[in-house]
Amino acid sequence: MVAVGVNLIQVSTSSNNLYVSSPVSLRRPKLSSSVAGKRKAIRIRAEASITESSVEKDPNSLSESDYSSSSDSGVSDNGRSVLGSVDKKKKNYKSEIGVTKMPLDNEIEKERRLSIEDYLEGTKDLISRKWDGDGRAPPPRWFSPLECASRLDNSPLLFFLPGLMEAYQVMVKMAAIWCKSCFHRFLGAVYCSQSKPLAFLARADLNLHLCTGIDGVGLGLILHHQRLGKIFDIWCLHIPVMNRTPFTELVQLIEKTVKSEHSRSPNRPIYLVGESLGACLALAVAALNSDIDLTLILSNPATSFRRSQLQTLTTLLEVMPEQLPFSLPYNTKLFEGDPLRMMMASVGKGLPFQQTVGELSESLGTFLHCLSVLPDILPRETLLWKLRMIRSASSFANSRLHAVKAQTLILSSGRDQLLPSQEEAERLRHTLPDCRIRNFKDSGHTLFMEDGVDLVTIIKGANFYRRTRHVDHVLDYVPLTPSEFKEASKSYRWLDIAASPVMLSTLENGKIVRSLAGIPSEGPVLFVGYHMLLGWELSPLVCKIFSERNIHVRGVAHPLMWNEADGMMQDSSAYDTYRVMGAVPVSATNLYKLFATKSHVLLYPGGVREALHRKGEEYKLFWPERSEFVRMAARFGAKIIPFGVVGEDDVSEVVLDYEDLMKIPYFRTQIKELNKDVVRLRTDVNGELGNQDLHLPIVLPKLPGRFYYLFGKPIETEGRKTELRDKEQAHELYLEVKSEVENCIAYLKEKREKDLYRNILPRLVYQATHGIDSEIPTFEL
């Protein structure tokens, strides 16, 4: 009979060693810096461990060899011991929503993530103890990384379920020789050609695939610990190297822990993040607990095991005599991947040559030093056992997919050499009732260990973060970070270069200046303006305000951005950047919450009809007669900033608009199919204002002109709450705002005629002579 006990462990790792604290020294752990490097700590709590027989021990009798704590560890209200917990930095969540202060550029570099070096060192320490004092393998157990100790109030619980088989045993000496060879060849490649510094990797003689999830140590999210730890309560499952707990018993362990935590906080969402075999564990637990609020995030799930090359490898190992030494040929294609992808991320960052060489040299030294961990992780007998484990896990999970009701996000890699991950993701999407996919076409099997993959950003973009049963798009929003902004703005860099936006604002005294100084720093603030064709003005507006004024503008957008792709609808992943930047679905409730949290809000009253206008309708406002946003703004004393933007007619010309497309049978059918399941807005409005059909007009691009923005003088509503309750007076202010927007557009249309740099060609000449980053002049104010 399987018994479940509760043990505690305190493990602290430095750059060279691992130690287990004795009971008398179990105090609140602290992080400190030293010459050898920054000490990391792993705080293991609530270890629900499976053993073949359970013996309750007196707390006073626990010893260092038991990996147990004394009474110094503390006991929570449910009797669950919590060891070495760090004081949480309590945060006012609402204060983080609204204005986000943009740090200096160099602070982006300070957003340090743990590295592959940290993973290898942590793994080396955790696997150093393979047996307990009684000669048995240590049981599976839960731990919580110390760097995850500071988080938001009411953070959801996240269980990380590691994989067990993503690599094979490599020959350290051959790998070292190959790595040194790569380093010298890299120097030659950079010296000869700056355009493709990584091309030599495709010609490497040894297909070395450094995979990081093979061990079950539970450190597969180490690159994400610091960010995840701010918004989740993280528990990681550790499966010791020599442990042979069957898959079904692992499911029981996780299920017991999930039920225990759910009973403590029934309204608290529980996330199960699993990679490979861990994804099978997550699916199994979800199938057995459909009544619990679970969210699954699965990376390259091993449910496709029987259609993978691992099935062939398993059969090969099972028939191979034990006396025959096991070593796959060094040039095998079975585990071919992107060698040194994680370690050599610095090569593609565009850093100066000397800095790139220095970082790569340091990384190579670390890599060679840590390679010795791989043979200990995956001896032959362990490899075969884990392959069999994955096979049984795949069968177990697949047989119960019909019972999975949890919200699921699948992360699939396009270059996964172990499993057919992208095909499996599509299969699961059609099998599971609430499933979404995010594809990473250039990534390998160990997705969580690759540079450029940020799990927090993925969760935010997929709209998967919530602290209650349902997502609150305002209160559950995680503030934008400098690195996220930098990555998001890259997508629109081409538009910034092509359109060279001119930003004007109006000061309190009515003076127009070429800057954004007229925008109030403190919210609530409501930006109301004209929506250009296809919303081309949106990204430069949000990015410029964020980068120049440290103000995070949150847009109110059409609900289609939160609907999963169906039929002809664009895949929802296309809108991930907008969600990361803080967009919310348009609704009175969300607008109310944004004002309540003193946010800077962007609203387009013209909506879809304005953004998809017809030929000859440039700069025409399609605003409804209702003035609800005025009264809502007055309720919170929000400042209303009317703004105008022009330039769409300088970059494109509409060739076929809605009226033209509806006359063509093919396009008419497409438009009807596209709008069949779309949420309809303004259903109570008749005529053209109510025509919100989604379609894509056919446009003819022009030689790019220039975008011009003018933010009008802020209109105060503070102290006018009672006055603006009257519909007539509210409507008068509404018409005033609309008139100001039209005046801004008229001003810009007139002034741009005097801009000598309105066309892209003069701008290119100016930048060629004055520098690429120089500010291009415009008309006189």
N, C-alpha and C positions, 0 to 999 in steps of 0.2 A: 504494500500500500504506500502511496506517495504522500508524504507529509510536507507541509509548508511551514517553515520556521521564519523567524525574523532575526537577522544579524546586522551588525553595523561594522563599517570599515572606514578608516581614515587613511588615505594614501596621499602623500605629497611627493611630487616629482620635481627635481631640478634638472639641469642640463645633463647631469651625468649619473644620477642615482635615484633609487626609490627607497623610501623607508616607511615602515609601519609604526605609527605612534603607539607607545605603551599606554595602558589605561591611566596612569598618573599624569601623563603629559597631554591628555586630550583636553585641550582648551580651544577657545575660539581661534581658528587659524588666520594668519595675516599674510598678505602678500608683501614681499620685500624684494628690493633689487640688490644685486651684487655683481662683482666683476665677472663671475661665471655666467651670469645671465639672469633673467627675471624668473623667480620661482613661481611655478604653477602649482595648484593644489586641486585635488579631486575630493570632494566631500561626498562620501557615500552614505546614503541614508535610506531607511526603509528598505533594506535588502530583503525582499521576499525570495528566499533561496530554496530550491528543490533539493532534497536529499532523500536517499533511500530509506533512512530511518531518522526520526527526529527525537532528540533528547533535550528537554528543557533544562537549561543551566541556570544556576544562581548567578545573578549579575556580578556578584563579588568574586566569583570563581573564574570569570572570563580572563583569558590571557592574551598576550600578543599573538600567539600562534592561532588563536581562534578568530582573529580579525574582528575583535569585538570591542565595545566601548564600555566604560564604566558609567557610573551615574552622573559624571560630569557632562555627559553629552546632552542631557536634557530630554524631557518627554513632552510630546504635544498633547493636546486635549483628548485625542482619541487613543492615547497610549502608544502612539508611534514615535519612536525615538528619532530625534533630529540631532545629528552630530556636527559640531563645529560650524553651525550656521553663522553667516555673516549678516550684520545688521543691514536690512534693506534700506536703500535710499528712497524714502517715500516721495512720490512725485504727485503733483497736482496735474492729473491728466488733462483737464480742460485748459490749463495754462500752456500746454504744449500744442494746442490746436489753435490756429490763427496765424499770428506773425511768427515766422521761423527766422531766426537770426542767421545770416550767412557768415561763416567765419572767413578768415583770410584764406587765400588759395593754398598756402602750405598746410592748413589744418586738414585738408582733404587727405594729405599723406599721413596725418596723425591718426586717422581712422584705421588703426592697425588691426589686421586680422592675424590670427595664429597661422602658422605655416605648416608645410609638409614636414619640416624639421621637428616641430612640436609634436606632430602626430607620430613620427617614427620613434622619437625619444619616449613619448608616453607609452606607446605600444611595447617598446623594448622593456620598459620598467614593469608594465602590467603582466607580461608573460613570463617574467623571470622566475616567478614562483608557480611551478606547475602542479605541485602536490601539497596537500595539507600534512600536518604532523603525523596523522594516522595513515599516511600512504595513499589517501584517496584524492581525487581531483577536486578542487574547490567547486562549490555549487554556483549556478548562475545567480547574479545579484544586481541590484539597482544602484546607480550612483548619480550624483548631481555635481557637475563641474563647478568649482568655486567661482570661476569667472562669470558664472550665470546667476550670481547671488542677488544682483540688483535688478529689480523689474517693476513694472507698473502694478498698481493695486488691482486686485481681482484678475490677475493674469490667468489665462487658460493653462491647463496642464498639457505638457508635451512628453510623450514617451518615445524615445528613439530606439528602434529595433534594428540592430546591425545585420549585415549580410554575413555569410560564412564562406562563400567560395567565389572569389573574383580574381584569382591569379594562380600561378604555379610556381614551384620552387625554382629559383634561378641560381646559376653558378656565380658566386661573388667575384671570383678572380676575372672571369670573362667579362662580367658587367663592368668591372673597374677599368679594364683595358679599353672596352668600348667607349666608356664615358670620357676617358682621357682623349681618345681619338676624336670624339665628337667635339671636345673643347677646342682642339687645335684646328679641326676642320671649320668650326664656327668662326674662329679668328680669320681664317682665310676667306670665308664666305662674306663676312662683313667688310673686310678690306677690299675685296674685289667688287662686291655688288651690295649696295645698301637696300636694294629693292626687294630682295627675297632672302633675308638672312637665315631663314629656317628651311630652305630648299634642300640642304644637304641631309636633313633628317630622313627624307624619303629614300635616300640611297644608303642608309645605315646597314651594316652587315649583320647586326644582331638585333632582332626584334624583341627588345626588352620591354616588358609591360609591367610597370610598377603599379600594382593594384593595392588598394588600401583597405578594402572591406573584408579581407579574407579571414580575419581573426576572430571576429565577434567580441573584440575588446570593448566596443561601444564608443570609440573615439572618432567615428566616421563623420561626425558633425563638428569636429574641432575647429575647422576654419570658420564656422558660423556661430560658435558658442557665445562670443561677446555680444553680437547683435540679437541673437535669439534669446539670450538671457535677459534682455531688457523688456521683453514682451511676453515671455513664456516662463512657466515653472518647469524646468527641464529635468527629466529623469532618463538616464541612459542604461540600457541593459548590457551587462558584461557577462559574456560566456567564456570561461577560461579555456585555454587551448586544449587541455586534455579532458575536458568535461564531455561526457557522452549522454547528456540528457536528451531523450527522444523529442521529436517535434511536438507530439501531442501534450507532453508534460510542460514544454515551454509555453504552449498555448494556455495551459491551466495556470501557470505562474502569472502570465500577463493578464489573463482574465480575472484572476483573483485580485490583483492589484488594481485593475480598472474598476471592478465592482466596489472595492473598498474606498477608493477615492471618490467614486460617484456617490456613494452613500453619505460621505462627508459633505460633499458640495453638489447636490443634484442639479443645480443650474449652471454649473461650471463646465464648459466644453472640454473635451479630452481629445487631443490630437495624437494620432499614431503615425509616426514618420518611420517608414521602413524602406530599406534598400535591398534589392535582390530577395534573399530568403526572408529578410525582415518584412518585406511587403507581403509575403505569404502569411506570415504571422499576423500582420495587421488585418488582412482580409478574413482570416479564420476567426479572430477575436470579434470582428465586426459582425460576422455571420451569426455568431453565437450570442450576441448581445445587441440585437436590433432595437431594443427599448432604451439604450443608453445613447446620449448625444455624443457621437463620435465623428471626427473628421479624419479622413485618411489622406496622407501624402505619400505616394509610392514612387520610388525611383527605380526604374528598370526592373519591374517585378519578375521573379523567377517562375511565375505561373506558366511561362513558355518553355520550361525545361525540356520537355519531350520533343520539342521542335528545334532544339539548339544543339550545338556541337558538344556540349557537356554530356549529353546522353551518350554520345559515341565514346567519349573519354571514360565514362563510368563503366561501360561494357568492357572497354579495353583493360581497365584496371582490375576488374573482377575476374577476367580470364587469364591475366598475366601471372605467372608463378611468382611467389613471394621472394624466391632466391634471386630473381632477375632484378638488377639495379634499375631503379626508375629515374629516368631523366629524359624529358622531352627534347628533341633536337633543337639546337639553338636557333635554327631558321624556321621553326614551325610557324604555320599561319594560323594555328588554332587560337592563340591568344594575342595575335598581332593587334597593336593599338598605337597610341601616340606616345612614343617613348619620351620621357623627360618633359612631357607637356606641362605638368604641374610645376616642376622645378625650374623650367626655363621660361616662365611667364614674363620675366623681365625683358626678354629679347624683343617682344612685340610691343613694348610700351612706348617706343619712340624716345627713349632716354639717350643722353649723349653717349658716344662710343665708349669712353673710358669708364663711365658709370655702369654701362651695360656689361662690359667685360668684367668689371669688379664684382657685380652682383652674381653673374653667372659662375665665376670662379669660386666664390664663396658657397654658392648652392651646390656646385659639383663636389666640393670638399665635404659638405654636410651629407650629401647623398651617398658618397662612397663610404663615409664613416658609419652610416646607418644601415647599409645594405645587409649587414650580418644578421639583422633581425629576421629576415625572410625565411631562412631554413628552419629556424625554431618555430615559426608560426605554422608552417605547412609541411610537416614530415609526411611520408607516403601514406601511412595508415590513417593519419588525420585527413588527408585529401580524399581518400576513398570513403571514409565515414561521412564527411561533409557532403560529398556528392550524393550519397544515398539519402542523406537528410534532406537535401534540396529536392530530390525526386519525390520523396514521400510528402514533403511540404507542398509541392506543386499539385500533386494529386488531391491532397486534403483540401486545399484552397479552391481548386477548380470545381470540386464536387459540391461546394457550398456557396458559390457565387450568387445563386438565385436568392439567398437569404440576406445578402448584404444590402442594407438600406442607407448606409452612411454616405455623406457627401465625400466625394473622392476626387483628388487631383493626382494625375499620373504624369510623371516627368520621364520622358523617353529620350534616349541618346541615339543620334543618327549613326555614330561610329562605334557602337557597342559590338565588340567582337566575340562576346560570350553568349549573348542572348539576342533573339530577334525582337528587340525592345519596341521599335516603332510599330511593327505589325501587331504585337501583343497589346500595345496601348489602344490601337483602334478596335481590337476585338473586345477589350474590357469596356471601352466607351459604349459600345453597342449592347453590352451585357448588363452593366450596372445602371441603375435607374438615375443616379445623379453623379455623373462623371465628366470631368474635363481633362484636357490634355495640354501639356506644354512641351513642345519639341525643341531639342537642342542638337541640331544637325551636325555640329562639329565636335561634339563631346563624346567621350568614351564611356565605359561602363561605370567607372567610379565618379559619377557626376558631382557629388558633394565635395570632392577633393580637388576640383579643377578651378584654376584662377578665372575670375570673371563670372562665376556662378554664385549668386547671393540668394540664399534660401528665403531670407526675410523679404527681399524685393520681389521674389517670385510669388510668395504668399500674398503680399499686398497687391501686386498686379492682377492676380487671379481672383481678388476679392474674397479671400479665404480666411482673413483674420477677423475673429469675433470674440467677445468676452461674455456673451450671453447666448441664448439659443438662436437668436437671429442677429444678422449683421446690422450694426448701427453705422451707417456710412459717415457720420460725423464724429461721434464719440469713440468709435473703434479705430479711427484713422491713426496710423502711426506716422508722426511728422517726417517730412522729407529730410534726408541727410545730404550733405554736400556731395558725397560720391554718387548718390542716386541722381541728384540734379545734374551733375557733370555727365553721367552716362545717358540720361534722358535727353539732354540738350544736344548730344552728338547726332541724334536722329534728325534734328532740324537745322543742323549747321549749314547745310546746303542752301536752305531758304534764307538764312541770315546773310549768307554771302551774296546770293543772287539778288535779294530785295533791298539789302542795306537799309534797314528801317531807321526812320527819323522819328525820335520820340520827343514830343512837346507836351508841356503841362502848364497849367494856369495857377499862379500863386493867389494867395488870399486877397491881394490888392488888385487882382485882375490882370497882372502882367504875365505874358506868355514867355516861357523860357525853354531853351533846348536842354532839357533834363527832366527828370521825374520828381523834382523837388516839390511840386505842387500836390503830390499824393500824400495824404496823412499817414503817419507811421502807426498810429493807434486805431484799432477797429472799434466797433464794426464799421466797415466801409462797403458800399455797394457800387460796383462799376456797371454801368448800363450803356450799351452802345450798339453800333451797327455790325451785323454779321456779314462779312464778305463772302463771296462765292466759295463754297467748299470749306469755309472756315480757315482760309489761309492766314488770316491775321492772328489766330489764336496762339500758336506756339511762340512767335516773337514777343507778343505782349506779355505772356506769363513769364517767359525766361528773362526778358529784360528787367521786369519789375523785381524779380527774385534776385538777379545778379547785381543790379545797381542800387536797389533800395532795401534789400534784405527782407522783402515782404513776400509772403507766400499767398498767392491768389488761388482760391478754390473755385473752380468753375461749376456751374449748374448745367448739367448736360442731359441729352435725350436718354430715356431708359434703355434704348436698344444696346447701349454700350455695356449693359449688365446682363444681357440675355445671351444664353449659349447659342452657338451657331446651329441653325436648323434650315434645311432647304437651301435657299440662295443667300441667306444671311452670311455676312462676313464673320469669320471665326472670331470669338471674343478675345483671343490673345492679341489681336490687332489693336485693342484698346487698353492693353496692360499699362502702357506708359501714361495714359491719361489718368488711370486709377492710382498709379503710384504718385502722380503729381497732385492728387487730392480731389479729382472730380467726383461729384455726387449726382445721383439721379434727381431730376427736377421734381420737386414736390413742396407743398407748403410746409410740411413737417421738417424737411431737411433745411429749408431756408430759415425757419424759425431757430433751429439748433445752431446753424452757422452764425446767425446774429447773436444768439445767446452766448456763444463762445468767442465773441468779438473778432470774428474772422473778416478777411477781405474777400468779398464774394464777387464773382463775375456772372452777369446775367444778360442773356440776349432775348429780349421780348419778342423779336421777330422770328426766332426759332428756325425750324427746318425750312419754312416757306421763304425766309429771307436768305438763308444760306444756299438754297437751291432755286434762286430766282430765274426768271425767264430772260430772253434776249431783250435788251433795251431797258431793263429794270435795275441797272447798276445804281447803287446808293439810294435806292428807294426803301423806306422803312415800311415793314408789314407788321405793325404793332396792333394788338387787340385793343378794344375799347376799355377793357377792365384795368383797374389801377391798384390791384391787390399789393404789389410789391412796395408801393409808396406807403401804405398804411402799416405794412409789416416793418419797413425800415423805421417809421416814426415810432413804433412801439418800443424799439430799442435805441432810439436816438442815433441811428446810423447816418453817416454822411453819404450822400448820393453823388457820384462823379459821372456825369455824362461824358461820353467820348465818341469821337469819330475817327474813321480810318479810311484811307483811299489808296488805290494802287492796283486793284484787281484788273482794271481795264488796261494796265500797262504790262501785265504778265500773260494774259490769255484773252480769248474771245469765244463766247458761246456759239457753237455751230448748230447743235441740235439741242433744244431745250425740252421741257416736259411736254409741251403741246406737240412738238414735232415727233417725239418718241412715241406718244400715244397714238399717232396716226400710222405707225409701222407695226404690223401684227406681231412680229418677233419681239420687239421691245415692249409692246403693250402687255404681252403675256408675261414677260419677265418682271415688269413693274407690279403687276397684280400678284404674282407669286411671291415677290419680295415683301409686299406689304400685308400679306395674308395674316401673319401671326404677330405683326409688330404692334406694340402698345400705341394706341391712338391718343393723341393729345388734342385739345380744343375741340372735342366732339360736340360741344354746345355752340360752336361758332359756325355760321354759314358763310358761303362765298369763298373768295380766294384766301382769306385769312384762315379758314378752316381746312384748306387743302394742304395737308401735311404729308402727302405721299412721298416716300423715299424713292429716289432714282439717282442715276449718275449721268448728268448732262455731258454731251460730247463737246469738248473744248479744244480750241486750236491755240497752242502756246505761241507766245511772242518773245522777241528779244527782251529780256527782263528789264522792267523799269524800276520803280522804287516804291516802297510802302511808307506812308506818312501817318502818324498817330498824333492826335491832339486830345488831351484829357482836360476837360473844362473845369471851371471853378467849382469846388465842392459845395453842394447844396445841403445846408444844415436842416435836420429834422428834430434835433434835440429841443425839448420843451414844446413841441408841436403835436404831441400825442393826442391830446384832447381835441385840438383843432382839426387834425387830419382824420379823426373818426368820422367826420361828416363826408359823405361820398362826393359831394360836389367840390368841396375844397381839396380833397385828395385827388380828384380828377384834374383840377386846375394845376396842381403841382406835377401831376403825371404829364400833362400837356407841356408844361414848362420844361421838364426833363427831355421830352421828345424834341421840342424846338431847339434846345441846346445841342442835342446830337446832330440835328440837321445843320445848325450853324457851324459846328465844328467841321462837318464834311464840306460845306461850302467854302469855309476858310482855307482848308487844305487844297481843295481843287483849284482855287485861285492862286494860292502861293506856289504850288508845285510848278506852275508854268515858268517861274523865274529861277528854278533850280537848274544850274548848269550841269549838275551831276545826276540828273533824273534818269538818264540812260546808263546802262551797265558799262559801256565802252569807256566813257570819260572816267568812271569810277575805277576801272582797272588800271588806266593810265596813272591816275592819282596815287593809287596804292603801290604801283610799280616804282614811282619816284619818291614817295614819302614813307613807304613801309606798309606791310600787309595789315598791321594792327592800328594804323593811324585812322583817326576819325575823319570821315569824308565830309567836306563842307556841304551846306545846303543853302536855301534861300535866306535872305535877311529877314529877321523878325520885326 
